[in-house]
Amino acid sequence: MTIPHRLIGSGDHPVLVLHDWFSTSAGWGPVLDYLDGGTFSYAFLDYRGYGTRQDVPGSYTLAEIAEDALALADQLDWESFSLVGHSMGAKAAQQVLAAQPARVRRLAGLTPVPAGPIPWTRPARSCSTARPRTAPSGWRSWTWSPATGPAGCGWTDWSSTR
C-alpha cells in the first residue's frame, strides 16, 4: 500500500510529523512557514480515518499509526529519521521509538499524551470516544482533554475549521 503524505523540504535530516487527535496533516497552519526545508525533509502523515486517508480501513489504534509511520519511512527510503508528534501524535511517536529505537534520531513531543494508559472517568470516556460525523459546530460538545475537561469553544471552533 502506498501511503499518501505531505512532503516539505529537501534537507538531509528526515522528520516524520504526526498530528493530534481529530486533526490532519494539513492542520499545522502557520508552523509550516517556519520549517527549515534546507536542513530537514518533513513528511506529514494522515492516520487512517483522517484527512487524505479518511476512507482507509483499519483498526484505528496507536499501534497502527506507529506501523503506518514506519511504513511511510520505508516508502521514503529513510533508514533513520526524527519524529515530531503533537498530543496523540506524540504518543504514537513513542510507540515508533519503542518498536524501532535504532531508527529514531530524535523525538520531539508537543503537548504529549503520556505513553501509558490514562485513567478516565465514565463521562470523560464517553465524550472522548465519540467520533461524530457532524458539522464542525458539533465539535464543541465532544472535544475533551482528560487533564482539563472540555476544551474552550474558541479553540475548538478555530481548530474544527482547519
N, C-alpha and C positions, 0 to 999 in steps of 0.2 A: 504494500500500500504506500503510495506517495503521500507525504504529509504536507499540505499547504502551509505556508508560513509567510511572514513579512521579513524581509532581509534589508537591513540598513547598515551601510558602511562596508569597507573593504580592507580593514586592518588585519594584521596577523594574529590578533588575540580574539578568538571566537567567544561569544557570550550568548547563552540561551536565556531568554527572558520569559518568565511565567507570570501571567496576570492573576488578579484577585478573583474572588468569588463573584459571580454574576457580572463579570466584565468580559472583555475580549482583548485580542492583541491590538485592536485599534483604540483601546481606552487609555493610552498613556499620555495623550494630549500634548501640552507644550514641553514635556520632558524630552520628547524626540528632538526638539530644536537644540538641545544642549549635549547630545551624544557626540562622542569623538569617533567619527567614522573613519578617520585616517589611522587610528591605532587599533580600533576594535571593529569586528563584524558582529552585528546583533541579529539574532534570529528570534522573532516573536511568534510563539506558538499559541494557537487556539486549541483549547481542550475539546474533546468530543462533547457535543451538545452545546458548544459555544461558537459564536462568530461564524467564520468560514467553514467550520466543521459542525454546525448546528444539527445537521441531519445524519452525522456519522454515528452508527450504533456502537454501543459498548457497555461496560459495567459502570462507567462514570465514577470511578474511585480514584483516590490519590495514587494508589499503586499503578493504575492505568495511565494517569498523567505522567508519572515518572517513566514508565515504559515507553510512552509516546515521545517524551523528551529525549530519551536515549536513542530511540529510532530516528528522530529528526537529526540528532548529532551524527549518527551513522550515515544517514542520507546525504548530509553535507560533507561527509568525509572528515569530520572533526574528531581526531583521536583524543584530544583533551580540550577542555573549554571551561569557562567560568559560568556561574549561574547568578541570575538576579531574579528573585521572586517576591511578589507583593502579597501579603496576607496569606491566603490559602496557597498561592503560588510558592511562597517561601516554605510552607510545609511540604509541598510536592518536591521542591528543590532539595530539601533534607533527605527525602526518600531516594532521589537520584544519587546524592552523595553516599548514602548508605549502601546502595546497590552497586555502585561503580566508583569507589573512592579514588582510585588511581587516575581516573579520567578528569576529575574535577580540580581545576587550578585554584579557584576561589569561589566563595558563595557569599552573596550579599542578600540578606533578608530584610525587606522593608515592611515594617509593622507585621512581623511574622506571627503566624499562629503557632503555638507550641507543637513540638514534634509528637508528643504523646497525646493520649485521649484527654478530652476536656469534659469535666462533669457538667451536665446540663440539667436544668430544671425542666419539668414537663412543658410549661408554657414556652420556654425558650426553644426546646427541641421542635415542638410543633410549628413554631414560627419559622425556624431556620430551615427545616426540611421541605417546606412548601416550595414548589417550583412553578409558580403560576405562569400561565401563558397569556397574561393580560397586558393591557397598555401600560406604559411606564407610570401612569398616575397611580396604579395599584401597588407600586413598589414600596411606598411608604409604609404599608401595613406589614411587610414581611422582611425588610432589611433589618438585620439583627446582629449584634455583637454579643458573644457570651460574656464578655467582660463588662460592657457598658449598657446593654439592653438595646432598645430600638435606636437606630441612627436618626439624627436630626433630619427633618423634612427638606431643608435646603440642600444638604449634601445629596440625599437620595434623589431629589428632583433633578439636580445637575447631573449626577452620575448615570441616571437611567436614560438620559437623552444622548449619551455618548456611545 
